[in-house]
Amino acid sequence: MNVFKTLRKPYLATFLASIILFISCEQNSLDSVENAFNYSVHKELIETTSAVDINNMLNINSSSAKSNSINRNLDVIDNINNYYNSDLSLPNELLGMTDYNPQEVVTTALNNGWMNQYDLNLMDQFESDFQSLGFDGALENYENTVLSLELNDAEFSKKNLVANALKSMNNYYPEIFSSSSEFSKSSRGWGCFRAAAALILSSVGLASCVTVVACGLAVSAWILSYSAYVDNCQN
């Protein structure tokens, strides 16, 4: 039996209109889905990578320790890629910035367009909130501010990865965010963190990966290396 003979024209028109309406409603439902922070990268990182493994990845051998920052950081990226079977790459210009002082880091990142002033303002607000609200309160305010921006998927994904990186940094190197540490009490310490924030934002924007699943883990692990920048910067 030919179904189109069974469906007379009025019924066929109604049937087709119903399908179109259903598809339209489904599409509107998809379009209206709001951004939501997801910490699966952070969770996967701490479940699969011990603090010892992180330190081994970020530590470099004595021979490369004598070379410049670009070569040292290339060694770190090789360690990360070997561990996660990833293919993370970052431009040498960014890798060389770990030898810069805090102001040079921030200025270079802004001048190159690797981050914008609003991104930096978000990190400055995180710093301010941390001092009064602690890490969890500062992160919650960061989330609320980002959500209020109604960003597109690409831009929100970057902000989400920054949030994952901050949580992971707090997990592996909590001394950075300890309210009792000399770091959090000093303007120099927060100047160093501001520079590290610029490095984090630049890394998220510039990271290149093909292996998508491993990419988030590799970027997060790389960002953890900036805790060493903070430590060296304030000493």
N, C-alpha and C positions, 0 to 999 in steps of 0.2 A: 504493500500500500504506500502510495506517495503521500508523505506527511503534509506536503504543501497543498494537496487537493483536499485534505481533511480540514485544514485551517482556512476558512473563508477569509476574504480580504480584511474585514473589520477585526476578526480575531487575530489574524496574522499581524496587523498593525499594532494591536494592543500588546501582543506577545513581544514583538520587537521593541516597542517602547518601554516595556517593563525591563527587558534586558539592558537597554541603554541607561535607564534610570538606575538600575542596580549597579552597573559598572561605574556610572558617574558618582554614585554615593560612596562606593568602595574607594575610588580615586580620591574623593574629597576627604575621606577618613584617613587615607595614607598621608595626604598633604598636610593634614592638621596635626599630625603627631609632633609633639613638642620635643625639643632636645632634653636629654637627661644624662647626667654624669654616670659614667660606667667605669668601674675600677677593676675590670677583669685583667688588665695588663699588670697592674700592681699585685693583684692576687696571684696571678700565674708566676710572676717574678719571685715573690717570697716563698711560694710553694716549691719551686724548681731550683732555686739558686740560694745556697747557704751564704752566710756572711763570709765564710772562708773562701768560697768560690769567687765571690765578688772581689774580695781583696786580692786573690790570685790573678784575676783578670785585669785588675786595675794597676797592679804592681808590675814594674818593668824590670828587666834584667840589668845587671850592672853595666854592661857594655852600652846599651842604648841610653842608660841614664846619663851618659856623658855627651850624648848628642843633643841636637836642638829639640825644641818642643814639638815641632811637626813630626819628626821621626819618633819621638817618644809616644806621641798620641796615635800615630799610625800603628805602633806595636800594640797599644791598648785595643784599638779597633780590630786588629787581627785576632787578638785573644778573644774578644767578644764574639766575632763572627765564627771562630772555631767552636766556641762553646755552644752557641745557639744555632749553628748551621745556617747563619744568615749572611747577608751581603751588604751590610751597612757601609755607606761611604759618606764622607764629609769633605768639603773643600779645604785645601791646605791653609788658605787664608784664615779660616775659622780655627783650625787646629793650632795655628801659631799664636792665637790670642791669649793662651793660658800663660804666656810670659808677660802680658801687658799689665799695667797697673789698673785699678778699678775704673778710673775715669776714662782711660784709653779704651777699655773694653766696651763701655757703654757708648762712647762717642763713635767708635768704629762700627758697632752693630747698627746704630741709628743711621749713620751716614751711608752705609751699604744697603739700607732698606731690609735688613734681616729681621728687624722687629720695628714696631712703630711706637710712638710716644704713649699711646693709650695702653699698649701691652705693658710697657714699663710702669705706667701709673698703676695698673692692676697689681703688679708685684710690690710697688711702694705701699699700696693699701694693705696688701697681705702682711707686709712688715709691720705696719702700724697696728693692724688688728691683732697680730701675734702678741705684741707687747701688752695689749690690754685684755685679750680674750684667750690667748694660748693658741696652740696649733690647730686644734679642731674647730675653734670658733673662727679663726682666720680663714681656714679652708672653706667653711660653710659660707662665709661672706663672699669669698671669691666665687663660689658656685652661683650664689644668688645674683651677683653682679653680672656674671657671664650669661646666665639664663635670661636676664632682663634685656640683653642686647638683641635677642632673636637672630642669632647668626645663622648663616647657611651651613650646610653639613661640613664642608671643608674647613671653614674657620672654627666651627665648634669642635671638630675633631682635634685640632691643634691645642685648643684650650683644655680639652679633656685629657690629652696626653701630658700637658704641663701639670695638671692636677695629679695624675697618676705618678709622675716623676717626683713631685713634692712629697706625696705619701710614702713613696719608696725611700726617698732620702731620709725622711723622718724615721723610717723603720731601721735602715741600716746604719745611719749616722745621726742618732737622736741628739747628740751633743750640740749639733748646729742649732736645734730648736729648743734647747733646754733653757727655761726661763732663769735658771740659776747660774748659767754659764757666763763667763766674762765676755764671750762673744756677743750674746744677746743684750748685754748691758752697755756695750761700747758703740759709739758712732762709727768707729773704724770697722768693727765687726759687721755692722749692717751695711757699710759701704762695700765691704767684700761680698756680702750676700747679694747686694744689688748688682754687682758685676757678674756674679754667678747666675743670677736670674737672667741677665742679658745673654749669657752664654747658653742657658737652657732654652730661652725663646728662639735664639738663632739656630740652635741645633734642631729643634722641632721643625722650624721652617725650611731648613736646608737639607735635612737628612734624605738620602736617596736609598731606597731598598726595592728589590723585586720580590723577595720572599715576604709577602705581606704578613703572614701569621707571626713570623719570627721578628719582624721589623720593630714592632712596639717594644718587645723585650730588649732587643739590641739597643734601641734608642734610649730606653730607660736605664739600662746598665751603663751606657756611655755617659748619660747625664750624672750618674752617681760619681763619676770621676771628678766632677766639679766640686765635690766636697773637699778634695785635696787642694783645689785652688783656694777655697775659702780658708782652709787651715794654713796654707802657706802665705796667703795674703795678709792675714791678721798678725802673723808672727814676725 
